[in-house]
Amino acid sequence: MAHAVKELFPEVKLAIGPSITDGFYYDFDCETSITQDDLPRIEKKMKEIIKSKKPFERKELSKTEALKLFDDMGETYKVELINELDDDTVTVYEEGSFVDLCQGPHLEKTNNVKAFKLLSVAGAYWRGDEKNKMLQRIYGTAFPTKEELKKHLDFLEEVKKRDHRRLGKELDLFSLNDEIGSGLVLWHPRGAAIRREIENFWLDEHQKAGYQILYTPHMAKLDLWKKTGHLEFYKENMYSPMEVEGLDYEIKPMNCPFHVSIFKSHLRSYRDLPIRYAELGTVYRYERSGVLHGLLRVRGFTQDDAHIFCSENQIDDEVLRVIDFTLFILKTFGFENYDIYLSTRPDKFVGTEEGWKKATEALDKALKAKGLKYEEDPGEGVFYGPKIDIKVRDSLGRQWQCSTIQVDFNIPERLDINYRGADSKEHRPIMIHRALMGSLERFFGVLIEHHAGVFPLWLSPVQISILPIAERHAEYCRELVNSLLREGIRVEIDEDNEKIGYKIRRATISKTPYMCIIGDKEISGNTVNIRKRNGENTGEMTIDSLISFLQDEISNRR
């Protein structure tokens, strides 16, 4: 692809071109704007290069020779990369008239490439830094056979249909507005209805599980974040401090220090433990504009956060409880498949190696006790402790990070929290951080794509649409709406002067689970005629039967 682009746009400078999970990309510095319309032309040139059957030849050059080669070609980005290499020897690959810096290995000849497709063009800063120049990135994919390529392209079409950004707009669920600020979500009434249902379910289940619900501020003094270690280890994801009456304050990237402060507000005994605090706490983290992506990567989001303060001998039971709770929550939202990872100590960390060892062993022991398969993810723990990550797989088999469970011996030490033990001495509690859904915004985006916007009844923003056939049926429909609203059912009436077929299509497009079609027959019999969004008619029933039918499905969260 780089060869083809170089032939079609001779002035182009080559940056980097790695393989990625589902294909590859290459970044170009080009004075001419490369657009989606150019992709067929680039593909055509690629096919010519493939047909030439030119071999890929590997060559080893000294660093000096490589620098001269790419400097003579005007490839400034390659020169920058070579200068940063520690090795004295540099490998390049030649194919016909084209040469590129690459470690390899490669296929033997160009005609070994059997099936490929260029997918899209995007902007990308050199090395992901917005202070650097914006380059043009071309994405593509390749497979050994045309059949495999077609299967993947069909999959990408399904992904496109389920894109939460598109569905969010079509279903009027949320929006992102640069006038408000990048990465800050506006929840529209329909999206807010779903969020409220998620939050109510979350609150009810946490109260049943023995958690106490908290609310905490959106900022705190900068000194607090120094004590916790966030300023040292997490500074790049935090916003600049603000001055309030001569003191520096920081908008919160985490909720944990506030929960610790509430724990410290009273003398605690071993009889009080475990103490389980939970909060739907909104936090703010700096994400570069280039990585912001709909609801999946934002700057302001609400965590379903909780912190459990327990003694060392309570860790095992508490971690087991959290694992069960997590899998119950995920299953309720329709996530049956998931992958589990045990993330261990990173290079930069706080605390002692002994503390890390104990915490990691506790998580490992809990996973084995539950008989759950997992992989170790070396070095991917957070700076204050190891963690279990549970990544759900959606209906297309894609993996999403949602749930996390972290054992922390460090923040209790840094913030000096204690409880009085049975021996009347002071002891440090262990702190378990956990989020079941993670970010509500991200979880909602995943939920939209998992269900393709076709939410189960209990989550649907509008659970039933009332469709009068003619204007004379409207009064009966309004009374029906009031009856349903009194029972807590989310209902809308379509009184537009349109034919009933149009109203049905409109309700179907909005993915409303049930439609209630009302005409002369229904009014005379004091009944309703129910139609599902898939087109199936369930027939007539009384209003009381309708309410019972809906409430049963809602309460069971089917």
C-alpha positions, 0 to 999 in steps of 0.5 A, a space after each residue: 500500500 505504501 508503495 502504491 501511495 508513493 507512486 500515485 503521490 510522489 511527494 508523500 513522506 512515509 511515517 509508520 505502517 504497523 499491522 493491527 488486530 484486524 488489518 493494518 494502517 500506514 501514516 503519510 505526510 502528504 501535501 495533497 489530501 488523500 480521501 475515501 475517493 482515492 482508495 479505489 485508485 490506490 487499490 488498483 495500483 496495489 493490484 498492479 504491484 501484486 501482479 509484478 511478482 516482485 520478491 521482498 528482499 531483506 537487507 542489513 545496513 549499518 545505522 550510518 548507511 540507513 540514515 544516508 539512504 533515507 535522508 537522500 530520499 527525503 524520508 524525514 520520519 524514517 530518519 527520526 526513527 533510525 536515530 532512536 534505534 539502539 542497534 548498530 544494524 538496521 534492516 530494510 526491505 526492498 520490493 522493486 523500486 520501493 524500499 522501507 525501514 522494517 524489522 520483518 519478516 515478510 512474505 516471499 513475493 508480492 503475489 503472495 498477497 491474495 485478498 485485501 481491501 482498503 477501508 478508510 482514511 483518517 487523520 492521525 498525529 505523528 506519534 499520537 501527540 497533538 503537538 506534532 503534525 497531523 498525518 493522513 492514515 489509511 486503514 486496510 485489511 487482508 486475508 489469505 482467501 477472498 471468502 475470508 475477506 468477504 466474511 470480515 467485510 460483512 462483519 464490518 458492515 454489521 459493526 457499522 449498523 450497530 455503531 452506538 454513535 449512529 444509533 444514539 443519534 437515530 434513537 435520540 439517546 445522547 449527543 456530544 457537542 464541541 460547544 460544550 466540550 469534547 468528550 462530554 456527554 449530553 444525555 437526551 430524555 430517552 437515553 436518560 430514561 435508560 440510564 435511570 433504569 440502570 442506576 435504579 437497578 444498580 442501587 437496589 442490588 447494592 443495598 441488597 448486597 450490604 453496600 452503603 451509598 455515598 455522594 462525594 464532591 467533584 474536586 479536592 485540594 491538590 495535596 490529597 492527590 499528592 498523598 494518594 500518589 495519583 499526582 505522581 503516577 496519574 498526572 498525565 490523565 489529570 487536568 490542571 489544578 485550579 486556585 481557590 482562595 490561594 489553595 490549589 484544587 484538582 478536579 477528581 479523576 477518582 472517587 477512592 480518597 473521598 471514600 477513605 475520608 468517610 471511613 476515617 470520620 469515625 473510630 472503626 472496630 473489627 466488628 464494623 468490618 467489612 464496610 462496603 461503600 458504593 457511589 455512582 461518582 462522576 470523574 474527569 480524566 484528560 484524554 487526548 482528542 485523537 483517542 476520544 470515541 463516542 461514549 467509549 472514550 470520554 473525558 467526563 464519566 460516571 463510575 459505578 464505584 465501590 470500596 470495601 474496607 476489610 481485614 486481611 482474613 476477610 479478603 478471600 470472602 469479599 473478592 468471591 462476593 464481588 466476582 459473583 456480584 459482577 457476573 450477576 450484573 453482567 448477565 442481567 444486561 445480556 452479557 453471557 460471555 467474557 474473558 478474565 485477566 489477572 493483571 500483575 505489578 507494573 514497573 512503576 508502583 507504590 507499596 512493598 513487594 510483599 504487599 503486592 504478592 499477598 494481594 495478587 495471591 488473594 485474587 488468584 485464589 478467588 478465581 481458582 476457587 470459582 473455577 474461572 478460567 483466566 489469563 495473566 496480564 503481566 505488568 498491567 496492574 494499577 500503580 497501587 495494586 493488582 487487579 482482575 479485569 473482566 472483559 465482556 464479549 458482545 453479540 458480535 464476539 468483540 471484547 470490551 473492558 468493563 468490570 475490575 476488582 483491585 486489592 489495595 494495601 497501599 492507599 490505606 497506608 498512605 492515608 493512614 487509616 486504621 481500625 481497632 482489632 480484637 486485641 485492642 491494637 490499631 490495624 490497617 484495613 485492606 481496601 478493595 476497589 471495584 467497578 462492575 460496569 466501569 463507566 456508565 457512559 462506556 457501558 451504555 455504548 457497549 450495551 447499544 452495540 450489543 443489542 443493536 439498539 433493540 433493548 429489552 423491555 425493562 431498559 427501553 426508553 419507550 416501552 409501548 407506543 399507543 397508536 390511534 387509527 383515527 382522531 375519534 380514537 384519541 380520547 380512549 388512547 389518552 385514558 390508556 396512556 394515563 393508566 399506563 403512566 400510573 403503573 410506572 410504564 414508559 408510554 407514548 401516544 402518536 396522535 399525528 394525522 397519519 395513516 396507521 401503517 406509517 405510525 407502525 413503521 415509525 414505532 418500529 424504526 424507533 425500536 419500541 418493544 410493543 405497539 398498542 393499536 386502537 380502533 372502533 373494535 377495541 373501544 367497543 370491547 374496552 380492549 387493546 390490540 398488541 403488536 410486537 416490534 418484530 411484526 408479531 401480533 399478540 392479539 387483543 387483551 384487556 387493559 388490566 391484562 396488558 398492564 400485568 403482561 408488561 409488568 411481568 416482563 419488566 420485573 423479570 428483566 427478560 
